[in-house]
Each structure stands twice: as structure tokens, then as C-alpha cells.
Amino acid sequence: MKIEDSFRIGTILKTKGLKGEVQLYVDFDNLGDIEFDALYIDMAGKLVPYFVESIKYHPNNSAYLFLEDVDTIEKASKLVKRDVYLPNKLKPKKKKSDFTLLDLKGFTAIDINEGELGEISSIQELPQQFIATVNYKDCEVLFPLNEDIIKSIDVVKGIVLIDLPDGLLDIYLD
């Protein structure tokens, strides 16, 4: 399993007790709705599978796990501060109504005047607006995501058509 073929659900925070139980910080919404019997832990860049013997969810974004073959505090200690993943095939599909501007990360930005700018590498959520980042002509270009700039979004093709204000690209390229 590769990291590209999976999605992150959280991080193991600490051990609990002497029998190998670990506390998982869950930063993936509605993890309790996903049925899984194995998960993957990032060990030096490689995802190592672990079978789940039991999992107990708690309301404060945490869960307590017993993993197969992790039956001592020493074995559990090796998993602390490691990211935890599940395969992409288990990731719940979003409804159209759940789509947000943050989901545009990875989409190709195409300006109606300049043409293809590149893939949106990150999106920052600021108090007043969202800011997208693309790498265009070896320069990092930032632009706002709002109703004035976004002309259309093709979710199937992964394309967002935009109309950047005149001169915005010149600021970055000069």
C-alpha cells in the first residue's frame, strides 16, 4: 500500500496501559461510520498493515485501539506519533452538497485569458476568503477563490475555470 492509495485518518498519540492499547487522535470526520478491520501505519515512509482487534470511539476526537500482535507496551510505544491511514476505497464518497472550495486542491486551474495555469497545490482558508496556490512558469501564484473569479467547476474532469483580475499574474512574473 502506498500513501497515494490511502487517506489519513489520524495519529497515534500515546500508549494506554500495559497490554498494547494505543490512543488514536482522529482527525477524519465520521470515522465511526466506516467499517474496517485493518489500518495502515506510516513507519518511515512505508505503510505497514495492522489488524484491528477492537476500537472504542470517544467524543473528543479520539479512539482507543487494540491491534493484533501489539500486546505489550514496548510494541505499542513504537507506534506512538505515527500517522494512520485507510485505503482510498473505504473513503466515503462526498455528495455534491458536501463539496467545498477546499476540495479544489488537486484540480487544474485554467484562466479564461492565460489558459492552463497548473494544478492547485494548496488552499488556505482565511477569515474573509479562500486562497489557492498554483505553480505557474516556475513561480508560486496565489489567487482568491470567490464567485467573481470562479467561472465554472468540472468535478468529473478536475478542472476549475477562472477569470483572474487583470495584472495579477504580472505581479508574480515580473
VENURHU-V480512 format. One record per backbone hydrogen bond with DSSP energy under -1.0 kcal/mol. CO is the residue of the C=O (numbers start at 0). NH is the residue of the N-H. E is the energy in kcal/mol with one decimal. If there is no record, write none. Layout:
co | nh | e
CO | NH | E
CO | NH | E
//
This chain:
co | nh | e
1 | 4 | -1.1
2 | 5 | -1.6
4 | 87 | -2.6
6 | 85 | -2.1
8 | 26 | -2.0
9 | 83 | -3.0
10 | 24 | -3.6
11 | 80 | -3.0
13 | 22 | -3.2
20 | 15 | -2.9
21 | 64 | -2.7
22 | 12 | -2.7
23 | 62 | -1.9
24 | 10 | -1.8
29 | 32 | -1.5
30 | 33 | -1.8
36 | 51 | -2.8
38 | 49 | -2.8
39 | 84 | -3.4
40 | 47 | -2.7
42 | 45 | -1.2
45 | 42 | -3.3
47 | 40 | -2.5
49 | 38 | -2.6
50 | 67 | -3.1
53 | 65 | -2.3
55 | 63 | -2.6
60 | 25 | -2.7
61 | 57 | -3.0
62 | 23 | -3.5
63 | 55 | -2.2
64 | 21 | -2.2
65 | 52 | -2.7
65 | 53 | -1.6
66 | 69 | -1.9
71 | 75 | -2.1
72 | 76 | -2.3
75 | 78 | -1.8
78 | 81 | -1.2
81 | 11 | -2.6
82 | 41 | -2.5
83 | 8 | -2.9
83 | 9 | -1.2
84 | 39 | -2.8
85 | 6 | -2.6
86 | 89 | -2.0
87 | 90 | -1.5
94 | 97 | -1.6
95 | 98 | -1.2
99 | 102 | -1.4
100 | 103 | -1.7
101 | 104 | -1.2
103 | 106 | -2.4
106 | 119 | -3.1
107 | 159 | -2.6
108 | 116 | -3.1
108 | 117 | -1.2
109 | 161 | -3.0
110 | 114 | -2.1
114 | 110 | -2.9
117 | 108 | -3.1
119 | 105 | -2.6
121 | 132 | -2.2
123 | 130 | -2.6
128 | 125 | -2.8
129 | 144 | -2.7
130 | 123 | -2.9
131 | 142 | -2.0
132 | 120 | -2.5
133 | 140 | -3.2
135 | 138 | -1.2
138 | 135 | -2.7
140 | 133 | -2.3
142 | 131 | -3.1
145 | 149 | -2.8
148 | 162 | -2.2
151 | 160 | -2.6
153 | 157 | -1.5
153 | 158 | -2.0
157 | 107 | -3.1
158 | 153 | -3.5
159 | 109 | -2.4
160 | 150 | -3.2
160 | 151 | -1.5
161 | 111 | -2.4
164 | 167 | -2.0
166 | 170 | -1.4
168 | 172 | -2.2
169 | 173 | -1.8
//
